[in-house]
Amino acid sequence: MGQWFEVCEVDDIDEEDVGRFDHNGTSYAIYRSPDSEFYATAGHCTHEKVHLSNGLVMDYIIECPKHNGRFDYRTGKAQGAPVCVNLPTYPVKVEAGKVWIELE
C-alpha cells in the first residue's frame, strides 16, 4: 500500500482540465472529468515524453500537445497512433476540498 499526498484544492482544476503535480522528481497529471471526478496518470506522454499538463482535455481523453496522441485518462489506455503504450494510473481521493494521490 502506498502513501497519500495532497495535490491541490478541488477548485484549482476546472472541469475537463488537467493540472500538474511533481513529487520526488516524478511528474503526474491530475484530471477533473466533466462530472467532477478526479483521476491521475503519469505526467508524460509515453510517445515523446512531453508533459500532458499542456495537453487538451476533451471529455475523458487527454491529447498530447506534441503529436496529438490520445489517452483515456480514467484507464490510461492509449487510443491509437502515435501512442501505443498505456499511461500508468494512480488512485485519487477527495477529502475536505483537497485532492490526494496515492503513490508507492
N, CA, C and O atoms as CSV, one atom per row, in Angstrom:
chain,resi,resn,atom,element,x,y,z
A,1,MET,N,N,0.846,-1.192,0.000
A,1,MET,CA,C,0.000,0.000,0.000
A,1,MET,C,C,0.881,1.241,0.000
A,1,MET,O,O,1.918,1.280,0.661
A,2,GLY,N,N,0.457,2.246,-0.745
A,2,GLY,CA,C,1.227,3.469,-0.886
A,2,GLY,C,C,0.911,4.500,0.173
A,2,GLY,O,O,0.237,4.222,1.164
A,3,GLN,N,N,1.407,5.676,-0.057
A,3,GLN,CA,C,1.193,6.816,0.833
A,3,GLN,C,C,0.419,7.879,0.067
A,3,GLN,O,O,0.630,8.072,-1.131
A,4,TRP,N,N,-0.480,8.567,0.767
A,4,TRP,CA,C,-1.302,9.614,0.153
A,4,TRP,C,C,-0.597,10.965,0.264
A,4,TRP,O,O,-0.047,11.313,1.309
A,5,PHE,N,N,-0.627,11.724,-0.849
A,5,PHE,CA,C,-0.033,13.056,-0.897
A,5,PHE,C,C,-1.063,14.061,-1.380
A,5,PHE,O,O,-1.801,13.809,-2.333
A,6,GLU,N,N,-1.100,15.207,-0.706
A,6,GLU,CA,C,-2.013,16.276,-1.112
A,6,GLU,C,C,-1.500,16.913,-2.390
A,6,GLU,O,O,-0.332,17.290,-2.486
A,7,VAL,N,N,-2.401,17.030,-3.387
A,7,VAL,CA,C,-2.040,17.566,-4.690
A,7,VAL,C,C,-2.429,19.038,-4.810
A,7,VAL,O,O,-1.602,19.879,-5.162
A,8,CYS,N,N,-3.700,19.342,-4.514
A,8,CYS,CA,C,-4.208,20.698,-4.704
A,8,CYS,C,C,-5.590,20.814,-4.077
A,8,CYS,O,O,-6.128,19.846,-3.538
A,9,GLU,N,N,-6.148,22.003,-4.157
A,9,GLU,CA,C,-7.540,22.222,-3.773
A,9,GLU,C,C,-8.426,21.766,-4.929
A,9,GLU,O,O,-8.013,21.828,-6.088
A,10,VAL,N,N,-9.621,21.317,-4.627
A,10,VAL,CA,C,-10.563,20.878,-5.655
A,10,VAL,C,C,-10.769,21.969,-6.702
A,10,VAL,O,O,-10.808,21.677,-7.897
A,11,ASP,N,N,-10.900,23.209,-6.273
A,11,ASP,CA,C,-11.180,24.313,-7.190
A,11,ASP,C,C,-9.978,24.751,-8.027
A,11,ASP,O,O,-10.111,25.619,-8.890
A,12,ASP,N,N,-8.808,24.162,-7.780
A,12,ASP,CA,C,-7.622,24.528,-8.563
A,12,ASP,C,C,-7.651,23.956,-9.978
A,12,ASP,O,O,-6.942,24.445,-10.858
A,13,ILE,N,N,-8.469,22.918,-10.203
A,13,ILE,CA,C,-8.570,22.307,-11.522
A,13,ILE,C,C,-10.023,22.398,-11.984
A,13,ILE,O,O,-10.927,21.886,-11.324
A,14,ASP,N,N,-10.234,23.047,-13.114
A,14,ASP,CA,C,-11.577,23.180,-13.672
A,14,ASP,C,C,-12.044,21.849,-14.255
A,14,ASP,O,O,-11.233,20.965,-14.532
A,15,GLU,N,N,-13.357,21.713,-14.438
A,15,GLU,CA,C,-13.893,20.531,-15.119
A,15,GLU,C,C,-13.311,20.470,-16.522
A,15,GLU,O,O,-13.119,21.494,-17.177
A,16,GLU,N,N,-13.032,19.246,-16.973
A,16,GLU,CA,C,-12.412,18.983,-18.271
A,16,GLU,C,C,-11.090,19.728,-18.426
A,16,GLU,O,O,-10.815,20.350,-19.452
A,17,ASP,N,N,-10.282,19.643,-17.372
A,17,ASP,CA,C,-8.965,20.268,-17.396
A,17,ASP,C,C,-7.961,19.338,-16.720
A,17,ASP,O,O,-8.331,18.321,-16.133
A,18,VAL,N,N,-6.696,19.706,-16.814
A,18,VAL,CA,C,-5.608,18.901,-16.270
A,18,VAL,C,C,-4.643,19.812,-15.538
A,18,VAL,O,O,-4.393,20.942,-15.956
A,19,GLY,N,N,-4.100,19.301,-14.432
A,19,GLY,CA,C,-3.100,20.020,-13.663
A,19,GLY,C,C,-1.850,19.173,-13.523
A,19,GLY,O,O,-1.850,17.987,-13.855
A,20,ARG,N,N,-0.805,19.775,-13.039
A,20,ARG,CA,C,0.485,19.096,-12.877
A,20,ARG,C,C,0.813,18.968,-11.397
A,20,ARG,O,O,0.591,19.890,-10.611
A,21,PHE,N,N,1.350,17.799,-11.032
A,21,PHE,CA,C,1.817,17.563,-9.671
A,21,PHE,C,C,3.174,16.891,-9.769
A,21,PHE,O,O,3.312,15.858,-10.423
A,22,ASP,N,N,4.188,17.478,-9.117
A,22,ASP,CA,C,5.536,16.915,-9.101
A,22,ASP,C,C,5.874,16.442,-7.695
A,22,ASP,O,O,5.627,17.139,-6.710
A,23,HIS,N,N,6.443,15.244,-7.623
A,23,HIS,CA,C,6.817,14.679,-6.324
A,23,HIS,C,C,8.046,13.793,-6.497
A,23,HIS,O,O,8.053,12.881,-7.323
A,24,ASN,N,N,9.083,14.070,-5.715
A,24,ASN,CA,C,10.320,13.273,-5.732
A,24,ASN,C,C,10.873,13.069,-7.143
A,24,ASN,O,O,11.286,11.965,-7.497
A,25,GLY,N,N,10.879,14.122,-7.938
A,25,GLY,CA,C,11.460,14.061,-9.271
A,25,GLY,C,C,10.584,13.412,-10.336
A,25,GLY,O,O,11.033,13.200,-11.463
A,26,THR,N,N,9.350,13.098,-9.991
A,26,THR,CA,C,8.425,12.495,-10.950
A,26,THR,C,C,7.223,13.410,-11.122
A,26,THR,O,O,6.742,14.008,-10.159
A,27,SER,N,N,6.742,13.516,-12.361
A,27,SER,CA,C,5.580,14.349,-12.657
A,27,SER,C,C,4.343,13.490,-12.871
A,27,SER,O,O,4.414,12.379,-13.397
A,28,TYR,N,N,3.215,14.032,-12.451
A,28,TYR,CA,C,1.922,13.382,-12.602
A,28,TYR,C,C,0.949,14.382,-13.208
A,28,TYR,O,O,1.107,15.593,-13.054
A,29,ALA,N,N,-0.052,13.864,-13.892
A,29,ALA,CA,C,-1.124,14.700,-14.431
A,29,ALA,C,C,-2.391,14.369,-13.655
A,29,ALA,O,O,-2.731,13.201,-13.469
A,30,ILE,N,N,-3.091,15.420,-13.199
A,30,ILE,CA,C,-4.317,15.267,-12.415
A,30,ILE,C,C,-5.459,15.853,-13.240
A,30,ILE,O,O,-5.386,16.998,-13.685
A,31,TYR,N,N,-6.503,15.069,-13.441
A,31,TYR,CA,C,-7.612,15.454,-14.314
A,31,TYR,C,C,-8.896,15.613,-13.516
A,31,TYR,O,O,-9.128,14.919,-12.526
A,32,ARG,N,N,-9.725,16.549,-13.977
A,32,ARG,CA,C,-11.077,16.686,-13.440
A,32,ARG,C,C,-12.042,16.428,-14.591
A,32,ARG,O,O,-12.063,17.166,-15.576
A,33,SER,N,N,-12.831,15.384,-14.454
A,33,SER,CA,C,-13.722,14.955,-15.525
A,33,SER,C,C,-14.933,15.873,-15.644
A,33,SER,O,O,-15.150,16.730,-14.787
A,34,PRO,N,N,-15.731,15.696,-16.712
A,34,PRO,CA,C,-16.937,16.507,-16.879
A,34,PRO,C,C,-17.933,16.344,-15.726
A,34,PRO,O,O,-18.751,17.232,-15.486
A,35,ASP,N,N,-17.867,15.216,-15.012
A,35,ASP,CA,C,-18.761,15.003,-13.867
A,35,ASP,C,C,-18.057,15.248,-12.532
A,35,ASP,O,O,-18.494,14.757,-11.491
A,36,SER,N,N,-16.949,16.022,-12.574
A,36,SER,CA,C,-16.198,16.470,-11.398
A,36,SER,C,C,-15.543,15.345,-10.597
A,36,SER,O,O,-15.317,15.487,-9.395
A,37,GLU,N,N,-15.240,14.234,-11.259
A,37,GLU,CA,C,-14.423,13.187,-10.644
A,37,GLU,C,C,-12.964,13.489,-10.966
A,37,GLU,O,O,-12.665,14.100,-11.992
A,38,PHE,N,N,-12.056,13.060,-10.089
A,38,PHE,CA,C,-10.636,13.307,-10.289
A,38,PHE,C,C,-9.909,12.006,-10.612
A,38,PHE,O,O,-10.244,10.940,-10.096
A,39,TYR,N,N,-8.900,12.123,-11.485
A,39,TYR,CA,C,-8.099,10.986,-11.934
A,39,TYR,C,C,-6.640,11.430,-12.000
A,39,TYR,O,O,-6.348,12.624,-12.067
A,40,ALA,N,N,-5.726,10.454,-11.980
A,40,ALA,CA,C,-4.299,10.766,-12.083
A,40,ALA,C,C,-3.602,9.751,-12.981
A,40,ALA,O,O,-3.891,8.555,-12.944
A,41,THR,N,N,-2.675,10.263,-13.786
A,41,THR,CA,C,-1.832,9.410,-14.620
A,41,THR,C,C,-0.386,9.891,-14.487
A,41,THR,O,O,-0.097,10.914,-13.867
A,42,ALA,N,N,0.509,9.110,-15.096
A,42,ALA,CA,C,1.874,9.599,-15.256
A,42,ALA,C,C,1.796,10.936,-15.984
A,42,ALA,O,O,0.878,11.166,-16.771
A,43,GLY,N,N,2.744,11.802,-15.727
A,43,GLY,CA,C,2.677,13.147,-16.274
A,43,GLY,C,C,3.153,13.307,-17.700
A,43,GLY,O,O,2.848,14.309,-18.346
A,44,HIS,N,N,3.897,12.332,-18.201
A,44,HIS,CA,C,4.472,12.467,-19.539
A,44,HIS,C,C,3.866,11.464,-20.511
A,44,HIS,O,O,3.578,10.322,-20.152
A,45,CYS,N,N,3.678,11.914,-21.745
A,45,CYS,CA,C,3.212,11.062,-22.832
A,45,CYS,C,C,4.194,9.900,-23.015
A,45,CYS,O,O,5.407,10.086,-22.917
A,46,THR,N,N,3.673,8.723,-23.274
A,46,THR,CA,C,4.527,7.555,-23.458
A,46,THR,C,C,5.213,7.534,-24.824
A,46,THR,O,O,6.069,6.685,-25.073
A,47,HIS,N,N,4.848,8.456,-25.701
A,47,HIS,CA,C,5.424,8.509,-27.046
A,47,HIS,C,C,6.674,9.372,-27.090
A,47,HIS,O,O,7.728,8.902,-27.521
A,48,GLU,N,N,6.583,10.624,-26.654
A,48,GLU,CA,C,7.710,11.558,-26.766
A,48,GLU,C,C,8.071,12.233,-25.450
A,48,GLU,O,O,8.864,13.175,-25.432
A,49,LYS,N,N,7.496,11.761,-24.354
A,49,LYS,CA,C,7.818,12.285,-23.015
A,49,LYS,C,C,7.486,13.766,-22.829
A,49,LYS,O,O,8.130,14.447,-22.030
A,50,VAL,N,N,6.494,14.268,-23.555
A,50,VAL,CA,C,6.006,15.635,-23.397
A,50,VAL,C,C,5.033,15.660,-22.228
A,50,VAL,O,O,4.262,14.718,-22.043
A,51,HIS,N,N,5.061,16.736,-21.432
A,51,HIS,CA,C,4.171,16.777,-20.266
A,51,HIS,C,C,2.720,16.963,-20.691
A,51,HIS,O,O,2.389,17.858,-21.469
A,52,LEU,N,N,1.874,16.100,-20.165
A,52,LEU,CA,C,0.461,16.114,-20.535
A,52,LEU,C,C,-0.315,17.280,-19.933
A,52,LEU,O,O,-1.420,17.571,-20.391
A,53,SER,N,N,0.227,17.955,-18.924
A,53,SER,CA,C,-0.488,19.095,-18.339
A,53,SER,C,C,-0.636,20.233,-19.341
A,53,SER,O,O,-1.424,21.153,-19.124
A,54,ASN,N,N,0.117,20.175,-20.439
A,54,ASN,CA,C,-0.002,21.167,-21.510
A,54,ASN,C,C,-0.944,20.698,-22.612
A,54,ASN,O,O,-1.103,21.373,-23.629
A,55,GLY,N,N,-1.565,19.544,-22.406
A,55,GLY,CA,C,-2.422,18.957,-23.421
A,55,GLY,C,C,-3.859,19.447,-23.344
A,55,GLY,O,O,-4.219,20.265,-22.497
A,56,LEU,N,N,-4.661,18.923,-24.250
A,56,LEU,CA,C,-6.066,19.288,-24.367
A,56,LEU,C,C,-6.926,18.167,-23.793
A,56,LEU,O,O,-6.752,17.005,-24.160
A,57,VAL,N,N,-7.852,18.505,-22.895
A,57,VAL,CA,C,-8.774,17.530,-22.315
A,57,VAL,C,C,-10.123,17.684,-23.006
A,57,VAL,O,O,-10.670,18.782,-23.104
A,58,MET,N,N,-10.650,16.549,-23.485
A,58,MET,CA,C,-11.966,16.504,-24.125
A,58,MET,C,C,-12.699,15.312,-23.541
A,58,MET,O,O,-12.316,14.165,-23.770
A,59,ASP,N,N,-13.747,15.581,-22.789
A,59,ASP,CA,C,-14.477,14.527,-22.087
A,59,ASP,C,C,-13.502,13.740,-21.210
A,59,ASP,O,O,-12.990,14.274,-20.226
A,60,TYR,N,N,-13.239,12.469,-21.557
A,60,TYR,CA,C,-12.358,11.626,-20.744
A,60,TYR,C,C,-11.049,11.316,-21.463
A,60,TYR,O,O,-10.393,10.316,-21.174
A,61,ILE,N,N,-10.683,12.174,-22.389
A,61,ILE,CA,C,-9.476,11.986,-23.201
A,61,ILE,C,C,-8.507,13.136,-22.958
A,61,ILE,O,O,-8.899,14.302,-22.902
A,62,ILE,N,N,-7.218,12.775,-22.814
A,62,ILE,CA,C,-6.155,13.772,-22.805
A,62,ILE,C,C,-5.400,13.622,-24.121
A,62,ILE,O,O,-5.012,12.519,-24.506
A,63,GLU,N,N,-5.197,14.749,-24.805
A,63,GLU,CA,C,-4.467,14.759,-26.064
A,63,GLU,C,C,-3.113,15.405,-25.842
A,63,GLU,O,O,-3.026,16.538,-25.370
A,64,CYS,N,N,-2.069,14.688,-26.179
A,64,CYS,CA,C,-0.708,15.191,-26.034
A,64,CYS,C,C,-0.511,16.422,-26.924
A,64,CYS,O,O,-0.953,16.429,-28.073
A,65,PRO,N,N,0.147,17.458,-26.405
A,65,PRO,CA,C,0.313,18.684,-27.188
A,65,PRO,C,C,1.327,18.572,-28.327
A,65,PRO,O,O,1.379,19.455,-29.183
A,66,LYS,N,N,2.128,17.518,-28.359
A,66,LYS,CA,C,3.165,17.450,-29.397
A,66,LYS,C,C,2.683,16.743,-30.677
A,66,LYS,O,O,2.743,17.327,-31.759
A,67,HIS,N,N,2.214,15.513,-30.565
A,67,HIS,CA,C,1.820,14.751,-31.755
A,67,HIS,C,C,0.360,14.306,-31.718
A,67,HIS,O,O,-0.054,13.459,-32.511
A,68,ASN,N,N,-0.412,14.871,-30.807
A,68,ASN,CA,C,-1.853,14.612,-30.707
A,68,ASN,C,C,-2.194,13.172,-30.338
A,68,ASN,O,O,-3.292,12.702,-30.636
A,69,GLY,N,N,-1.267,12.470,-29.692
A,69,GLY,CA,C,-1.592,11.149,-29.168
A,69,GLY,C,C,-2.654,11.296,-28.088
A,69,GLY,O,O,-2.657,12.274,-27.341
A,70,ARG,N,N,-3.545,10.331,-28.009
A,70,ARG,CA,C,-4.662,10.430,-27.063
A,70,ARG,C,C,-4.712,9.230,-26.130
A,70,ARG,O,O,-4.417,8.097,-26.509
A,71,PHE,N,N,-5.103,9.531,-24.880
A,71,PHE,CA,C,-5.268,8.514,-23.853
A,71,PHE,C,C,-6.592,8.730,-23.143
A,71,PHE,O,O,-7.048,9.863,-22.990
A,72,ASP,N,N,-7.210,7.634,-22.709
A,72,ASP,CA,C,-8.340,7.718,-21.782
A,72,ASP,C,C,-7.723,7.857,-20.401
A,72,ASP,O,O,-7.126,6.908,-19.894
A,73,TYR,N,N,-7.858,9.016,-19.789
A,73,TYR,CA,C,-7.182,9.255,-18.511
A,73,TYR,C,C,-7.786,8.467,-17.361
A,73,TYR,O,O,-7.166,8.373,-16.302
A,74,ARG,N,N,-8.964,7.901,-17.529
A,74,ARG,CA,C,-9.553,7.074,-16.462
A,74,ARG,C,C,-8.838,5.738,-16.348
A,74,ARG,O,O,-8.699,5.197,-15.251
A,75,THR,N,N,-8.382,5.203,-17.478
A,75,THR,CA,C,-7.754,3.884,-17.507
A,75,THR,C,C,-6.289,3.935,-17.935
A,75,THR,O,O,-5.544,2.982,-17.706
A,76,GLY,N,N,-5.872,5.036,-18.551
A,76,GLY,CA,C,-4.531,5.159,-19.097
A,76,GLY,C,C,-4.390,4.553,-20.478
A,76,GLY,O,O,-3.307,4.601,-21.061
A,77,LYS,N,N,-5.457,3.983,-21.017
A,77,LYS,CA,C,-5.395,3.267,-22.295
A,77,LYS,C,C,-5.090,4.206,-23.457
A,77,LYS,O,O,-5.762,5.219,-23.653
A,78,ALA,N,N,-4.053,3.841,-24.230
A,78,ALA,CA,C,-3.702,4.563,-25.443
A,78,ALA,C,C,-4.828,4.403,-26.457
A,78,ALA,O,O,-5.384,3.316,-26.610
A,79,GLN,N,N,-5.162,5.492,-27.151
A,79,GLN,CA,C,-6.294,5.486,-28.071
A,79,GLN,C,C,-5.882,5.429,-29.533
A,79,GLN,O,O,-6.702,5.715,-30.406
A,80,GLY,N,N,-4.637,5.070,-29.829
A,80,GLY,CA,C,-4.201,4.928,-31.211
A,80,GLY,C,C,-2.955,5.728,-31.525
A,80,GLY,O,O,-2.497,6.538,-30.718
A,81,ALA,N,N,-2.412,5.491,-32.710
A,81,ALA,CA,C,-1.159,6.116,-33.146
A,81,ALA,C,C,-1.213,7.633,-32.986
A,81,ALA,O,O,-2.261,8.241,-33.201
A,82,PRO,N,N,-0.099,8.241,-32.614
A,82,PRO,CA,C,1.219,7.639,-32.492
A,82,PRO,C,C,1.478,6.967,-31.134
A,82,PRO,O,O,2.554,6.399,-30.946
A,83,VAL,N,N,0.547,7.011,-30.195
A,83,VAL,CA,C,0.788,6.371,-28.900
A,83,VAL,C,C,0.313,4.922,-28.937
A,83,VAL,O,O,-0.763,4.619,-29.452
A,84,CYS,N,N,1.138,4.035,-28.382
A,84,CYS,CA,C,0.760,2.623,-28.331
A,84,CYS,C,C,1.026,2.012,-26.952
A,84,CYS,O,O,0.668,0.861,-26.703
A,85,VAL,N,N,1.649,2.776,-26.063
A,85,VAL,CA,C,1.924,2.322,-24.707
A,85,VAL,C,C,0.978,3.062,-23.767
A,85,VAL,O,O,0.899,4.290,-23.801
A,86,ASN,N,N,0.267,2.322,-22.937
A,86,ASN,CA,C,-0.682,2.923,-21.987
A,86,ASN,C,C,0.040,3.742,-20.922
A,86,ASN,O,O,1.213,3.512,-20.629
A,87,LEU,N,N,-0.688,4.704,-20.349
A,87,LEU,CA,C,-0.181,5.509,-19.233
A,87,LEU,C,C,-0.443,4.790,-17.914
A,87,LEU,O,O,-1.513,4.206,-17.739
A,88,PRO,N,N,0.507,4.821,-16.986
A,88,PRO,CA,C,0.196,4.346,-15.639
A,88,PRO,C,C,-0.846,5.270,-15.000
A,88,PRO,O,O,-0.831,6.479,-15.231
A,89,THR,N,N,-1.732,4.710,-14.212
A,89,THR,CA,C,-2.736,5.491,-13.481
A,89,THR,C,C,-2.518,5.313,-11.985
A,89,THR,O,O,-1.865,4.364,-11.554
A,90,TYR,N,N,-3.070,6.232,-11.196
A,90,TYR,CA,C,-2.867,6.241,-9.749
A,90,TYR,C,C,-4.186,6.534,-9.040
A,90,TYR,O,O,-5.015,7.288,-9.550
A,91,PRO,N,N,-4.379,5.939,-7.866
A,91,PRO,CA,C,-5.595,6.224,-7.099
A,91,PRO,C,C,-5.647,7.690,-6.662
A,91,PRO,O,O,-4.631,8.293,-6.314
A,92,VAL,N,N,-6.853,8.239,-6.691
A,92,VAL,CA,C,-7.099,9.623,-6.277
A,92,VAL,C,C,-8.295,9.632,-5.343
A,92,VAL,O,O,-9.236,8.857,-5.515
A,93,LYS,N,N,-8.255,10.520,-4.349
A,93,LYS,CA,C,-9.415,10.725,-3.482
A,93,LYS,C,C,-9.555,12.208,-3.208
A,93,LYS,O,O,-8.606,12.980,-3.346
A,94,VAL,N,N,-10.762,12.589,-2.816
A,94,VAL,CA,C,-11.038,13.970,-2.429
A,94,VAL,C,C,-11.520,13.946,-0.984
A,94,VAL,O,O,-12.454,13.221,-0.640
A,95,GLU,N,N,-10.874,14.743,-0.150
A,95,GLU,CA,C,-11.262,14.873,1.252
A,95,GLU,C,C,-11.162,16.329,1.664
A,95,GLU,O,O,-10.146,16.985,1.433
A,96,ALA,N,N,-12.214,16.821,2.270
A,96,ALA,CA,C,-12.243,18.186,2.812
A,96,ALA,C,C,-11.806,19.224,1.780
A,96,ALA,O,O,-11.072,20.158,2.103
A,97,GLY,N,N,-12.263,19.055,0.532
A,97,GLY,CA,C,-11.972,20.037,-0.500
A,97,GLY,C,C,-10.582,19.956,-1.092
A,97,GLY,O,O,-10.169,20.852,-1.828
A,98,LYS,N,N,-9.845,18.882,-0.779
A,98,LYS,CA,C,-8.487,18.706,-1.296
A,98,LYS,C,C,-8.396,17.420,-2.108
A,98,LYS,O,O,-9.069,16.433,-1.812
A,99,VAL,N,N,-7.552,17.449,-3.136
A,99,VAL,CA,C,-7.317,16.287,-3.995
A,99,VAL,C,C,-6.035,15.609,-3.518
A,99,VAL,O,O,-5.019,16.264,-3.283
A,100,TRP,N,N,-6.101,14.288,-3.381
A,100,TRP,CA,C,-4.956,13.482,-2.903
A,100,TRP,C,C,-4.639,12.383,-3.916
A,100,TRP,O,O,-5.540,11.856,-4.568
A,101,ILE,N,N,-3.366,12.040,-4.045
A,101,ILE,CA,C,-2.916,10.953,-4.914
A,101,ILE,C,C,-2.170,9.940,-4.063
A,101,ILE,O,O,-1.427,10.300,-3.150
A,102,GLU,N,N,-2.380,8.651,-4.382
A,102,GLU,CA,C,-1.658,7.586,-3.672
A,102,GLU,C,C,-0.476,7.139,-4.519
A,102,GLU,O,O,-0.638,6.750,-5.675
A,103,LEU,N,N,0.721,7.201,-3.927
A,103,LEU,CA,C,1.957,6.821,-4.606
A,103,LEU,C,C,2.704,5.794,-3.777
A,103,LEU,O,O,2.640,5.794,-2.548
A,104,GLU,N,N,3.412,4.921,-4.470
A,104,GLU,CA,C,4.217,3.903,-3.780
A,104,GLU,C,C,5.449,4.527,-3.175
A,104,GLU,O,O,6.252,3.831,-2.553
